[in-house]
Each structure stands twice: as structure tokens, then as C-alpha cells.
Amino acid sequence: MVTRADIGRSVQDRTGRVGILHAVIPDYEDPAESPGERHKRPTAFLRPEGGGQEWLVPPSDVQRA
């Protein structure tokens, strides 16, 4: 599992995808979900090392690469 101390480091998610950790938010609510469906949950924000689209995963599914 990663923490805010790992921000800026190379990490790998459970699927093997590698990226740079940009944020860890312990109580993130996804604004794409309708208000009645939103739940606070810990979320890690990763981006591909060479740039690209960010993806979100639970911090427990991420480890240092």
C-alpha cells in the first residue's frame, strides 16, 4: 500500500500497470457518480510515466515499483 509519502514515485497497481503516484485522498467521492450513489473511499491517483490519462485505484492495490 502507498501513502502520501510516495507521491512522485513510480508505483505499480495490482494489474501490473506502472505509473507515477500523484495523490492519495483518504475520503474521495467520485463526481462522475450520481449524488445518491457516491461513497467516500480511499483513492490513489496514478498517471503513466510518459504522460497520458490518469487512473484511479484503491491505495491498497498499489505498491512501489
PDB file of N, H, CA, C and O in Angstrom:
ATOM      1  N   MET A   1       0.845  -1.186   0.000  1.00  0.00           N
ATOM      2  CA  MET A   1       0.000   0.000   0.000  1.00  0.00           C
ATOM      3  C   MET A   1       0.886   1.242   0.000  1.00  0.00           C
ATOM      4  O   MET A   1       1.942   1.267   0.632  1.00  0.00           O
ATOM      5  N   VAL A   2       0.442   2.265  -0.713  1.00  0.00           N
ATOM      6  H   VAL A   2      -0.416   2.245  -1.226  1.00  0.00           H
ATOM      7  CA  VAL A   2       1.174   3.522  -0.770  1.00  0.00           C
ATOM      8  C   VAL A   2       0.496   4.559   0.122  1.00  0.00           C
ATOM      9  O   VAL A   2      -0.672   4.425   0.489  1.00  0.00           O
ATOM     10  N   THR A   3       1.266   5.602   0.461  1.00  0.00           N
ATOM     11  H   THR A   3       2.215   5.711   0.164  1.00  0.00           H
ATOM     12  CA  THR A   3       0.758   6.716   1.262  1.00  0.00           C
ATOM     13  C   THR A   3       1.156   8.015   0.576  1.00  0.00           C
ATOM     14  O   THR A   3       1.796   8.004  -0.475  1.00  0.00           O
ATOM     15  N   ARG A   4       0.777   9.118   1.172  1.00  0.00           N
ATOM     16  H   ARG A   4       0.257   9.128   2.026  1.00  0.00           H
ATOM     17  CA  ARG A   4       1.154  10.426   0.611  1.00  0.00           C
ATOM     18  C   ARG A   4       2.667  10.594   0.525  1.00  0.00           C
ATOM     19  O   ARG A   4       3.156  11.369  -0.297  1.00  0.00           O
ATOM     20  N   ALA A   5       3.407   9.884   1.356  1.00  0.00           N
ATOM     21  H   ALA A   5       3.011   9.255   2.024  1.00  0.00           H
ATOM     22  CA  ALA A   5       4.875   9.952   1.309  1.00  0.00           C
ATOM     23  C   ALA A   5       5.423   9.419  -0.014  1.00  0.00           C
ATOM     24  O   ALA A   5       6.562   9.720  -0.369  1.00  0.00           O
ATOM     25  N   ASP A   6       4.641   8.639  -0.742  1.00  0.00           N
ATOM     26  H   ASP A   6       3.716   8.394  -0.454  1.00  0.00           H
ATOM     27  CA  ASP A   6       5.079   8.055  -2.017  1.00  0.00           C
ATOM     28  C   ASP A   6       4.740   8.915  -3.233  1.00  0.00           C
ATOM     29  O   ASP A   6       5.058   8.532  -4.359  1.00  0.00           O
ATOM     30  N   ILE A   7       4.111  10.053  -3.033  1.00  0.00           N
ATOM     31  H   ILE A   7       3.853  10.364  -2.118  1.00  0.00           H
ATOM     32  CA  ILE A   7       3.740  10.922  -4.153  1.00  0.00           C
ATOM     33  C   ILE A   7       4.991  11.315  -4.941  1.00  0.00           C
ATOM     34  O   ILE A   7       6.008  11.712  -4.371  1.00  0.00           O
ATOM     35  N   GLY A   8       4.887  11.193  -6.265  1.00  0.00           N
ATOM     36  H   GLY A   8       4.062  10.871  -6.728  1.00  0.00           H
ATOM     37  CA  GLY A   8       6.004  11.499  -7.152  1.00  0.00           C
ATOM     38  C   GLY A   8       6.856  10.287  -7.487  1.00  0.00           C
ATOM     39  O   GLY A   8       7.743  10.370  -8.336  1.00  0.00           O
ATOM     40  N   ARG A   9       6.601   9.173  -6.836  1.00  0.00           N
ATOM     41  H   ARG A   9       5.881   9.105  -6.146  1.00  0.00           H
ATOM     42  CA  ARG A   9       7.379   7.957  -7.072  1.00  0.00           C
ATOM     43  C   ARG A   9       6.694   7.048  -8.090  1.00  0.00           C
ATOM     44  O   ARG A   9       5.489   7.136  -8.325  1.00  0.00           O
ATOM     45  N   SER A  10       7.491   6.188  -8.677  1.00  0.00           N
ATOM     46  H   SER A  10       8.470   6.116  -8.487  1.00  0.00           H
ATOM     47  CA  SER A  10       6.979   5.184  -9.600  1.00  0.00           C
ATOM     48  C   SER A  10       6.314   4.074  -8.789  1.00  0.00           C
ATOM     49  O   SER A  10       6.890   3.556  -7.833  1.00  0.00           O
ATOM     50  N   VAL A  11       5.093   3.719  -9.188  1.00  0.00           N
ATOM     51  H   VAL A  11       4.625   4.139  -9.965  1.00  0.00           H
ATOM     52  CA  VAL A  11       4.327   2.687  -8.489  1.00  0.00           C
ATOM     53  C   VAL A  11       3.703   1.730  -9.501  1.00  0.00           C
ATOM     54  O   VAL A  11       3.660   2.004 -10.700  1.00  0.00           O
ATOM     55  N   GLN A  12       3.225   0.608  -8.988  1.00  0.00           N
ATOM     56  H   GLN A  12       3.260   0.385  -8.014  1.00  0.00           H
ATOM     57  CA  GLN A  12       2.589  -0.402  -9.835  1.00  0.00           C
ATOM     58  C   GLN A  12       1.273  -0.803  -9.193  1.00  0.00           C
ATOM     59  O   GLN A  12       1.208  -1.042  -7.988  1.00  0.00           O
ATOM     60  N   ASP A  13       0.209  -0.876 -10.012  1.00  0.00           N
ATOM     61  H   ASP A  13       0.261  -0.682 -10.992  1.00  0.00           H
ATOM     62  CA  ASP A  13      -1.078  -1.311  -9.469  1.00  0.00           C
ATOM     63  C   ASP A  13      -1.194  -2.834  -9.557  1.00  0.00           C
ATOM     64  O   ASP A  13      -0.306  -3.504 -10.085  1.00  0.00           O
ATOM     65  N   ARG A  14      -2.274  -3.360  -9.047  1.00  0.00           N
ATOM     66  H   ARG A  14      -2.996  -2.816  -8.618  1.00  0.00           H
ATOM     67  CA  ARG A  14      -2.477  -4.807  -8.964  1.00  0.00           C
ATOM     68  C   ARG A  14      -2.453  -5.481 -10.333  1.00  0.00           C
ATOM     69  O   ARG A  14      -2.097  -6.654 -10.436  1.00  0.00           O
ATOM     70  N   THR A  15      -2.829  -4.750 -11.391  1.00  0.00           N
ATOM     71  H   THR A  15      -3.119  -3.797 -11.307  1.00  0.00           H
ATOM     72  CA  THR A  15      -2.855  -5.330 -12.737  1.00  0.00           C
ATOM     73  C   THR A  15      -1.485  -5.328 -13.400  1.00  0.00           C
ATOM     74  O   THR A  15      -1.319  -5.892 -14.482  1.00  0.00           O
ATOM     75  N   GLY A  16      -0.486  -4.690 -12.751  1.00  0.00           N
ATOM     76  H   GLY A  16      -0.621  -4.233 -11.872  1.00  0.00           H
ATOM     77  CA  GLY A  16       0.853  -4.614 -13.314  1.00  0.00           C
ATOM     78  C   GLY A  16       1.143  -3.313 -14.031  1.00  0.00           C
ATOM     79  O   GLY A  16       2.260  -3.095 -14.501  1.00  0.00           O
ATOM     80  N   ARG A  17       0.164  -2.461 -14.118  1.00  0.00           N
ATOM     81  H   ARG A  17      -0.743  -2.637 -13.737  1.00  0.00           H
ATOM     82  CA  ARG A  17       0.346  -1.170 -14.793  1.00  0.00           C
ATOM     83  C   ARG A  17       1.213  -0.258 -13.923  1.00  0.00           C
ATOM     84  O   ARG A  17       0.980  -0.136 -12.721  1.00  0.00           O
ATOM     85  N   VAL A  18       2.210   0.379 -14.534  1.00  0.00           N
ATOM     86  H   VAL A  18       2.400   0.279 -15.511  1.00  0.00           H
ATOM     87  CA  VAL A  18       3.155   1.234 -13.813  1.00  0.00           C
ATOM     88  C   VAL A  18       2.868   2.691 -14.119  1.00  0.00           C
ATOM     89  O   VAL A  18       2.568   3.046 -15.259  1.00  0.00           O
ATOM     90  N   GLY A  19       2.959   3.533 -13.103  1.00  0.00           N
ATOM     91  H   GLY A  19       3.203   3.245 -12.176  1.00  0.00           H
ATOM     92  CA  GLY A  19       2.746   4.965 -13.275  1.00  0.00           C
ATOM     93  C   GLY A  19       3.357   5.744 -12.129  1.00  0.00           C
ATOM     94  O   GLY A  19       4.015   5.180 -11.255  1.00  0.00           O
ATOM     95  N   ILE A  20       3.134   7.035 -12.144  1.00  0.00           N
ATOM     96  H   ILE A  20       2.600   7.494 -12.854  1.00  0.00           H
ATOM     97  CA  ILE A  20       3.618   7.931 -11.096  1.00  0.00           C
ATOM     98  C   ILE A  20       2.440   8.266 -10.185  1.00  0.00           C
ATOM     99  O   ILE A  20       1.366   8.640 -10.656  1.00  0.00           O
ATOM    100  N   LEU A  21       2.653   8.128  -8.881  1.00  0.00           N
ATOM    101  H   LEU A  21       3.526   7.824  -8.499  1.00  0.00           H
ATOM    102  CA  LEU A  21       1.610   8.459  -7.918  1.00  0.00           C
ATOM    103  C   LEU A  21       1.519   9.973  -7.789  1.00  0.00           C
ATOM    104  O   LEU A  21       2.513  10.634  -7.487  1.00  0.00           O
ATOM    105  N   HIS A  22       0.323  10.526  -8.018  1.00  0.00           N
ATOM    106  H   HIS A  22      -0.484   9.989  -8.263  1.00  0.00           H
ATOM    107  CA  HIS A  22       0.128  11.972  -7.946  1.00  0.00           C
ATOM    108  C   HIS A  22      -0.647  12.418  -6.725  1.00  0.00           C
ATOM    109  O   HIS A  22      -0.507  13.565  -6.301  1.00  0.00           O
ATOM    110  N   ALA A  23      -1.457  11.551  -6.147  1.00  0.00           N
ATOM    111  H   ALA A  23      -1.570  10.619  -6.491  1.00  0.00           H
ATOM    112  CA  ALA A  23      -2.218  11.930  -4.957  1.00  0.00           C
ATOM    113  C   ALA A  23      -2.787  10.688  -4.299  1.00  0.00           C
ATOM    114  O   ALA A  23      -3.015   9.664  -4.943  1.00  0.00           O
ATOM    115  N   VAL A  24      -3.012  10.807  -2.992  1.00  0.00           N
ATOM    116  H   VAL A  24      -2.827  11.639  -2.469  1.00  0.00           H
ATOM    117  CA  VAL A  24      -3.753   9.803  -2.235  1.00  0.00           C
ATOM    118  C   VAL A  24      -4.776  10.571  -1.415  1.00  0.00           C
ATOM    119  O   VAL A  24      -4.416  11.382  -0.562  1.00  0.00           O
ATOM    120  N   ILE A  25      -6.047  10.315  -1.672  1.00  0.00           N
ATOM    121  H   ILE A  25      -6.340   9.656  -2.365  1.00  0.00           H
ATOM    122  CA  ILE A  25      -7.122  11.013  -0.964  1.00  0.00           C
ATOM    123  C   ILE A  25      -7.887   9.966  -0.152  1.00  0.00           C
ATOM    124  O   ILE A  25      -8.483   9.055  -0.726  1.00  0.00           O
ATOM    125  N   PRO A  26      -7.873  10.089   1.183  1.00  0.00           N
ATOM    126  CA  PRO A  26      -8.495   9.059   2.019  1.00  0.00           C
ATOM    127  C   PRO A  26     -10.018   9.015   1.957  1.00  0.00           C
ATOM    128  O   PRO A  26     -10.616   7.984   2.262  1.00  0.00           O
ATOM    129  N   ASP A  27     -10.655  10.123   1.566  1.00  0.00           N
ATOM    130  H   ASP A  27     -10.169  10.961   1.318  1.00  0.00           H
ATOM    131  CA  ASP A  27     -12.123  10.164   1.568  1.00  0.00           C
ATOM    132  C   ASP A  27     -12.670  10.731   0.261  1.00  0.00           C
ATOM    133  O   ASP A  27     -13.513  11.628   0.264  1.00  0.00           O
ATOM    134  N   TYR A  28     -12.181  10.198  -0.851  1.00  0.00           N
ATOM    135  H   TYR A  28     -11.496   9.469  -0.854  1.00  0.00           H
ATOM    136  CA  TYR A  28     -12.564  10.675  -2.181  1.00  0.00           C
ATOM    137  C   TYR A  28     -13.972  10.223  -2.544  1.00  0.00           C
ATOM    138  O   TYR A  28     -14.354   9.079  -2.298  1.00  0.00           O
ATOM    139  N   GLU A  29     -14.738  11.138  -3.132  1.00  0.00           N
ATOM    140  H   GLU A  29     -14.428  12.067  -3.332  1.00  0.00           H
ATOM    141  CA  GLU A  29     -16.045  10.825  -3.709  1.00  0.00           C
ATOM    142  C   GLU A  29     -15.967  11.133  -5.197  1.00  0.00           C
ATOM    143  O   GLU A  29     -15.650  12.261  -5.576  1.00  0.00           O
ATOM    144  N   ASP A  30     -16.247  10.163  -6.037  1.00  0.00           N
ATOM    145  H   ASP A  30     -16.504   9.247  -5.729  1.00  0.00           H
ATOM    146  CA  ASP A  30     -16.155  10.332  -7.484  1.00  0.00           C
ATOM    147  C   ASP A  30     -17.290  11.229  -7.980  1.00  0.00           C
ATOM    148  O   ASP A  30     -18.456  10.853  -7.864  1.00  0.00           O
ATOM    149  N   PRO A  31     -16.973  12.414  -8.535  1.00  0.00           N
ATOM    150  CA  PRO A  31     -18.022  13.309  -9.010  1.00  0.00           C
ATOM    151  C   PRO A  31     -18.767  12.772 -10.234  1.00  0.00           C
ATOM    152  O   PRO A  31     -19.826  13.294 -10.582  1.00  0.00           O
ATOM    153  N   ALA A  32     -18.236  11.746 -10.887  1.00  0.00           N
ATOM    154  H   ALA A  32     -17.376  11.322 -10.605  1.00  0.00           H
ATOM    155  CA  ALA A  32     -18.921  11.148 -12.034  1.00  0.00           C
ATOM    156  C   ALA A  32     -20.107  10.288 -11.594  1.00  0.00           C
ATOM    157  O   ALA A  32     -20.994   9.994 -12.395  1.00  0.00           O
ATOM    158  N   GLU A  33     -20.122   9.888 -10.331  1.00  0.00           N
ATOM    159  H   GLU A  33     -19.402  10.127  -9.680  1.00  0.00           H
ATOM    160  CA  GLU A  33     -21.238   9.102  -9.809  1.00  0.00           C
ATOM    161  C   GLU A  33     -22.365  10.043  -9.404  1.00  0.00           C
ATOM    162  O   GLU A  33     -22.115  11.168  -8.971  1.00  0.00           O
ATOM    163  N   SER A  34     -23.594   9.588  -9.544  1.00  0.00           N
ATOM    164  H   SER A  34     -23.797   8.674  -9.896  1.00  0.00           H
ATOM    165  CA  SER A  34     -24.721  10.433  -9.135  1.00  0.00           C
ATOM    166  C   SER A  34     -24.677  10.623  -7.617  1.00  0.00           C
ATOM    167  O   SER A  34     -24.211   9.738  -6.900  1.00  0.00           O
ATOM    168  N   PRO A  35     -25.158  11.770  -7.120  1.00  0.00           N
ATOM    169  CA  PRO A  35     -25.044  12.071  -5.692  1.00  0.00           C
ATOM    170  C   PRO A  35     -25.555  10.966  -4.768  1.00  0.00           C
ATOM    171  O   PRO A  35     -24.962  10.736  -3.714  1.00  0.00           O
ATOM    172  N   GLY A  36     -26.614  10.290  -5.126  1.00  0.00           N
ATOM    173  H   GLY A  36     -27.096  10.476  -5.982  1.00  0.00           H
ATOM    174  CA  GLY A  36     -27.133   9.224  -4.282  1.00  0.00           C
ATOM    175  C   GLY A  36     -26.289   7.961  -4.277  1.00  0.00           C
ATOM    176  O   GLY A  36     -26.461   7.100  -3.414  1.00  0.00           O
ATOM    177  N   GLU A  37     -25.366   7.845  -5.247  1.00  0.00           N
ATOM    178  H   GLU A  37     -25.227   8.544  -5.948  1.00  0.00           H
ATOM    179  CA  GLU A  37     -24.522   6.657  -5.383  1.00  0.00           C
ATOM    180  C   GLU A  37     -23.102   6.870  -4.865  1.00  0.00           C
ATOM    181  O   GLU A  37     -22.321   5.921  -4.804  1.00  0.00           O
ATOM    182  N   ARG A  38     -22.761   8.084  -4.497  1.00  0.00           N
ATOM    183  H   ARG A  38     -23.395   8.856  -4.547  1.00  0.00           H
ATOM    184  CA  ARG A  38     -21.389   8.391  -4.079  1.00  0.00           C
ATOM    185  C   ARG A  38     -21.084   7.818  -2.699  1.00  0.00           C
ATOM    186  O   ARG A  38     -21.910   7.852  -1.787  1.00  0.00           O
ATOM    187  N   HIS A  39     -19.868   7.293  -2.583  1.00  0.00           N
ATOM    188  H   HIS A  39     -19.197   7.266  -3.324  1.00  0.00           H
ATOM    189  CA  HIS A  39     -19.382   6.773  -1.310  1.00  0.00           C
ATOM    190  C   HIS A  39     -17.950   7.250  -1.123  1.00  0.00           C
ATOM    191  O   HIS A  39     -17.154   7.214  -2.060  1.00  0.00           O
ATOM    192  N   LYS A  40     -17.624   7.693   0.077  1.00  0.00           N
ATOM    193  H   LYS A  40     -18.271   7.722   0.838  1.00  0.00           H
ATOM    194  CA  LYS A  40     -16.248   8.092   0.363  1.00  0.00           C
ATOM    195  C   LYS A  40     -15.396   6.835   0.466  1.00  0.00           C
ATOM    196  O   LYS A  40     -15.761   5.867   1.132  1.00  0.00           O
ATOM    197  N   ARG A  41     -14.246   6.876  -0.214  1.00  0.00           N
ATOM    198  H   ARG A  41     -13.950   7.663  -0.755  1.00  0.00           H
ATOM    199  CA  ARG A  41     -13.334   5.739  -0.171  1.00  0.00           C
ATOM    200  C   ARG A  41     -11.915   6.226  -0.436  1.00  0.00           C
ATOM    201  O   ARG A  41     -11.727   7.219  -1.139  1.00  0.00           O
ATOM    202  N   PRO A  42     -10.915   5.542   0.115  1.00  0.00           N
ATOM    203  CA  PRO A  42      -9.531   5.923  -0.163  1.00  0.00           C
ATOM    204  C   PRO A  42      -9.214   5.676  -1.634  1.00  0.00           C
ATOM    205  O   PRO A  42      -9.574   4.639  -2.190  1.00  0.00           O
ATOM    206  N   THR A  43      -8.538   6.636  -2.257  1.00  0.00           N
ATOM    207  H   THR A  43      -8.245   7.479  -1.806  1.00  0.00           H
ATOM    208  CA  THR A  43      -8.252   6.551  -3.688  1.00  0.00           C
ATOM    209  C   THR A  43      -6.851   7.067  -3.983  1.00  0.00           C
ATOM    210  O   THR A  43      -6.445   8.114  -3.480  1.00  0.00           O
ATOM    211  N   ALA A  44      -6.115   6.319  -4.807  1.00  0.00           N
ATOM    212  H   ALA A  44      -6.445   5.468  -5.215  1.00  0.00           H
ATOM    213  CA  ALA A  44      -4.805   6.744  -5.294  1.00  0.00           C
ATOM    214  C   ALA A  44      -4.959   7.173  -6.750  1.00  0.00           C
ATOM    215  O   ALA A  44      -5.658   6.521  -7.526  1.00  0.00           O
ATOM    216  N   PHE A  45      -4.305   8.268  -7.112  1.00  0.00           N
ATOM    217  H   PHE A  45      -3.737   8.797  -6.482  1.00  0.00           H
ATOM    218  CA  PHE A  45      -4.352   8.819  -8.465  1.00  0.00           C
ATOM    219  C   PHE A  45      -2.998   8.581  -9.121  1.00  0.00           C
ATOM    220  O   PHE A  45      -1.976   9.076  -8.645  1.00  0.00           O
ATOM    221  N   LEU A  46      -2.992   7.816 -10.225  1.00  0.00           N
ATOM    222  H   LEU A  46      -3.822   7.414 -10.612  1.00  0.00           H
ATOM    223  CA  LEU A  46      -1.766   7.468 -10.933  1.00  0.00           C
ATOM    224  C   LEU A  46      -1.817   7.983 -12.359  1.00  0.00           C
ATOM    225  O   LEU A  46      -2.884   8.079 -12.966  1.00  0.00           O
ATOM    226  N   ARG A  47      -0.628   8.318 -12.889  1.00  0.00           N
ATOM    227  H   ARG A  47       0.239   8.240 -12.396  1.00  0.00           H
ATOM    228  CA  ARG A  47      -0.503   8.730 -14.295  1.00  0.00           C
ATOM    229  C   ARG A  47       0.632   7.946 -14.940  1.00  0.00           C
ATOM    230  O   ARG A  47       1.618   7.622 -14.278  1.00  0.00           O
ATOM    231  N   PRO A  48       0.498   7.643 -16.218  1.00  0.00           N
ATOM    232  CA  PRO A  48       1.587   6.959 -16.916  1.00  0.00           C
ATOM    233  C   PRO A  48       2.869   7.791 -16.847  1.00  0.00           C
ATOM    234  O   PRO A  48       2.816   9.020 -16.864  1.00  0.00           O
ATOM    235  N   GLU A  49       4.009   7.124 -16.769  1.00  0.00           N
ATOM    236  H   GLU A  49       4.052   6.125 -16.755  1.00  0.00           H
ATOM    237  CA  GLU A  49       5.292   7.820 -16.638  1.00  0.00           C
ATOM    238  C   GLU A  49       5.561   8.785 -17.782  1.00  0.00           C
ATOM    239  O   GLU A  49       6.134   9.850 -17.551  1.00  0.00           O
ATOM    240  N   GLY A  50       5.173   8.454 -18.997  1.00  0.00           N
ATOM    241  H   GLY A  50       4.708   7.588 -19.184  1.00  0.00           H
ATOM    242  CA  GLY A  50       5.428   9.317 -20.138  1.00  0.00           C
ATOM    243  C   GLY A  50       4.302  10.288 -20.432  1.00  0.00           C
ATOM    244  O   GLY A  50       4.309  10.953 -21.468  1.00  0.00           O
ATOM    245  N   GLY A  51       3.335  10.375 -19.531  1.00  0.00           N
ATOM    246  H   GLY A  51       3.329   9.835 -18.690  1.00  0.00           H
ATOM    247  CA  GLY A  51       2.169  11.217 -19.758  1.00  0.00           C
ATOM    248  C   GLY A  51       1.003  10.377 -20.237  1.00  0.00           C
ATOM    249  O   GLY A  51       1.179   9.244 -20.685  1.00  0.00           O
ATOM    250  N   GLY A  52      -0.158  10.927 -20.141  1.00  0.00           N
ATOM    251  H   GLY A  52      -0.301  11.847 -19.777  1.00  0.00           H
ATOM    252  CA  GLY A  52      -1.350  10.199 -20.557  1.00  0.00           C
ATOM    253  C   GLY A  52      -2.470  10.365 -19.557  1.00  0.00           C
ATOM    254  O   GLY A  52      -2.421  11.240 -18.693  1.00  0.00           O
ATOM    255  N   GLN A  53      -3.471   9.530 -19.675  1.00  0.00           N
ATOM    256  H   GLN A  53      -3.511   8.819 -20.376  1.00  0.00           H
ATOM    257  CA  GLN A  53      -4.669   9.653 -18.855  1.00  0.00           C
ATOM    258  C   GLN A  53      -4.465   9.046 -17.466  1.00  0.00           C
ATOM    259  O   GLN A  53      -3.992   7.919 -17.315  1.00  0.00           O
ATOM    260  N   GLU A  54      -4.833   9.825 -16.476  1.00  0.00           N
ATOM    261  H   GLU A  54      -5.216  10.740 -16.599  1.00  0.00           H
ATOM    262  CA  GLU A  54      -4.763   9.395 -15.085  1.00  0.00           C
ATOM    263  C   GLU A  54      -5.767   8.271 -14.831  1.00  0.00           C
ATOM    264  O   GLU A  54      -6.826   8.223 -15.456  1.00  0.00           O
ATOM    265  N   TRP A  55      -5.426   7.367 -13.908  1.00  0.00           N
ATOM    266  H   TRP A  55      -4.565   7.405 -13.400  1.00  0.00           H
ATOM    267  CA  TRP A  55      -6.387   6.348 -13.492  1.00  0.00           C
ATOM    268  C   TRP A  55      -6.405   6.272 -11.974  1.00  0.00           C
ATOM    269  O   TRP A  55      -5.438   6.641 -11.308  1.00  0.00           O
ATOM    270  N   LEU A  56      -7.515   5.791 -11.441  1.00  0.00           N
ATOM    271  H   LEU A  56      -8.301   5.492 -11.982  1.00  0.00           H
ATOM    272  CA  LEU A  56      -7.743   5.756 -10.006  1.00  0.00           C
ATOM    273  C   LEU A  56      -7.829   4.316  -9.528  1.00  0.00           C
ATOM    274  O   LEU A  56      -8.450   3.470 -10.172  1.00  0.00           O
ATOM    275  N   VAL A  57      -7.201   4.049  -8.394  1.00  0.00           N
ATOM    276  H   VAL A  57      -6.696   4.736  -7.870  1.00  0.00           H
ATOM    277  CA  VAL A  57      -7.239   2.716  -7.791  1.00  0.00           C
ATOM    278  C   VAL A  57      -7.210   2.850  -6.271  1.00  0.00           C
ATOM    279  O   VAL A  57      -6.772   3.879  -5.756  1.00  0.00           O
ATOM    280  N   PRO A  58      -7.664   1.837  -5.547  1.00  0.00           N
ATOM    281  CA  PRO A  58      -7.520   1.862  -4.097  1.00  0.00           C
ATOM    282  C   PRO A  58      -6.030   1.831  -3.722  1.00  0.00           C
ATOM    283  O   PRO A  58      -5.265   1.089  -4.339  1.00  0.00           O
ATOM    284  N   PRO A  59      -5.605   2.614  -2.734  1.00  0.00           N
ATOM    285  CA  PRO A  59      -4.192   2.602  -2.335  1.00  0.00           C
ATOM    286  C   PRO A  59      -3.697   1.211  -1.941  1.00  0.00           C
ATOM    287  O   PRO A  59      -2.511   0.913  -2.087  1.00  0.00           O
ATOM    288  N   SER A  60      -4.583   0.367  -1.449  1.00  0.00           N
ATOM    289  H   SER A  60      -5.546   0.609  -1.330  1.00  0.00           H
ATOM    290  CA  SER A  60      -4.187  -0.991  -1.065  1.00  0.00           C
ATOM    291  C   SER A  60      -3.810  -1.846  -2.271  1.00  0.00           C
ATOM    292  O   SER A  60      -3.183  -2.894  -2.112  1.00  0.00           O
ATOM    293  N   ASP A  61      -4.185  -1.411  -3.481  1.00  0.00           N
ATOM    294  H   ASP A  61      -4.694  -0.560  -3.610  1.00  0.00           H
ATOM    295  CA  ASP A  61      -3.859  -2.140  -4.710  1.00  0.00           C
ATOM    296  C   ASP A  61      -2.601  -1.607  -5.394  1.00  0.00           C
ATOM    297  O   ASP A  61      -2.305  -1.977  -6.531  1.00  0.00           O
ATOM    298  N   VAL A  62      -1.859  -0.738  -4.700  1.00  0.00           N
ATOM    299  H   VAL A  62      -2.099  -0.438  -3.777  1.00  0.00           H
ATOM    300  CA  VAL A  62      -0.684  -0.098  -5.299  1.00  0.00           C
ATOM    301  C   VAL A  62       0.539  -0.362  -4.427  1.00  0.00           C
ATOM    302  O   VAL A  62       0.466  -0.345  -3.198  1.00  0.00           O
ATOM    303  N   GLN A  63       1.669  -0.607  -5.098  1.00  0.00           N
ATOM    304  H   GLN A  63       1.728  -0.621  -6.096  1.00  0.00           H
ATOM    305  CA  GLN A  63       2.936  -0.781  -4.389  1.00  0.00           C
ATOM    306  C   GLN A  63       4.029  -0.027  -5.131  1.00  0.00           C
ATOM    307  O   GLN A  63       3.875   0.307  -6.306  1.00  0.00           O
ATOM    308  N   ARG A  64       5.120   0.235  -4.448  1.00  0.00           N
ATOM    309  H   ARG A  64       5.244  -0.037  -3.494  1.00  0.00           H
ATOM    310  CA  ARG A  64       6.250   0.896  -5.108  1.00  0.00           C
ATOM    311  C   ARG A  64       6.801  -0.002  -6.199  1.00  0.00           C
ATOM    312  O   ARG A  64       6.911  -1.217  -6.028  1.00  0.00           O
ATOM    313  N   ALA A  65       7.148   0.613  -7.328  1.00  0.00           N
ATOM    314  H   ALA A  65       7.059   1.599  -7.467  1.00  0.00           H
ATOM    315  CA  ALA A  65       7.680  -0.160  -8.464  1.00  0.00           C
ATOM    316  C   ALA A  65       9.171  -0.401  -8.291  1.00  0.00           C
ATOM    317  O   ALA A  65       9.798  -1.031  -9.142  1.00  0.00           O
TER     318      ALA A  65
END
